[in-house]
Every structure is written in structure tokens, then in C-alpha cells.
Amino acid sequence: MTIMYFVQGFRQKGRKLEPDAPQAAKSAEAAIATAERLSPSRSGVWAYWANIDVETDTYDDPQVLLRIGTLPQGLGE
């Protein structure tokens, strides 16, 4: 298992939140810094980590590092 860090932003499109593609980060600190940098231009953004088994391409449930703004209901809760 490998720990990987990600950041994902969301843009408001009418009544829907459209997700950006998740961006990989090198560390928890880098993911948080990227989320904070993106937050002024997004409706919401979250940084998270997950254990990933690269051999079987399986992911554990994501664990939240930071949540900012409006995010889809239930995301990272």
C-alpha cells in the first residue's frame, strides 16, 4: 500500500458543482498548500489522502486533510 495525496476543486455551474480532475501532491503539506491556493477561484476544494494498492489498483476511502467552501454533500465525511 502507498499513501497518495490529492487536491480536487469544484466549480459552480448553475445548481451543480462540477469537479475538476484530482491533482496529485507530493505530501500532505503540498496538498493543503495547493488547496489553499486554488480556493479563491473555486466554489469548493478539498485535499485528501488515501492508501492505494498500485498492484491491484484499489483505493481505501479517502481521508480529509482540508475542506474549503461548498462541496458535494457527503464528500469526505
RARA-V769789 format. One record per residue. N is the residue number from 1. RES is the residue in one small letter. PHI is phi in whole degrees, -180 to 180 (999 if undefined). PSI is psi as a letter, one per 20 degrees, with the letter a starting at -180 (999 if undefined). NEAR is the number of other ideal C-beta (glycine too) atoms within 12 Angstrom. Layout:
# RARA-V769789
N,RES,PHI,PSI,NEAR
N,RES,PHI,PSI,NEAR
This chain:
# RARA-V769789
1,m,999,q,14
2,t,-125,p,17
3,i,-86,p,23
4,m,-124,q,28
5,y,-115,q,32
6,f,-140,q,35
7,v,-133,p,40
8,q,-140,p,39
9,g,-102,r,34
10,f,-135,p,31
11,r,-112,p,22
12,q,-79,p,18
13,k,-126,n,12
14,g,66,c,8
15,r,-93,i,8
16,k,-104,q,12
17,l,-101,p,23
18,e,-99,p,17
19,p,-79,q,23
20,d,-78,r,22
21,a,-66,p,12
22,p,-62,q,26
23,q,-109,p,25
24,a,-76,q,21
25,a,-129,q,29
26,k,-82,h,17
27,s,-156,r,18
28,a,-62,g,23
29,e,-63,g,17
30,a,-67,h,22
31,a,-64,g,33
32,i,-65,g,27
33,a,-63,g,21
34,t,-66,g,31
35,a,-61,g,37
36,e,-65,h,24
37,r,-68,h,20
38,l,-77,h,28
39,s,-56,h,25
40,p,-66,h,13
41,s,-105,j,17
42,r,-129,q,29
43,s,-70,h,26
44,g,-160,q,30
45,v,-153,q,39
46,w,-137,q,40
47,a,-115,p,38
48,y,-154,r,35
49,w,-131,q,32
50,a,-152,q,28
51,n,-80,p,18
52,i,-129,p,21
53,d,-97,o,14
54,v,-68,h,13
55,e,-69,h,8
56,t,-106,i,11
57,d,56,l,8
58,t,-112,q,13
59,y,-120,p,20
60,d,-77,r,16
61,d,-60,p,15
62,p,-67,q,26
63,q,-115,p,22
64,v,-73,p,26
65,l,-99,h,30
66,l,-160,p,32
67,r,-127,p,28
68,i,-133,p,27
69,g,79,b,24
70,t,-92,p,20
71,l,-126,q,28
72,p,-57,q,22
73,q,-58,p,10
74,g,85,i,10
75,l,-71,o,21
76,g,70,k,25
77,e,-96,999,13
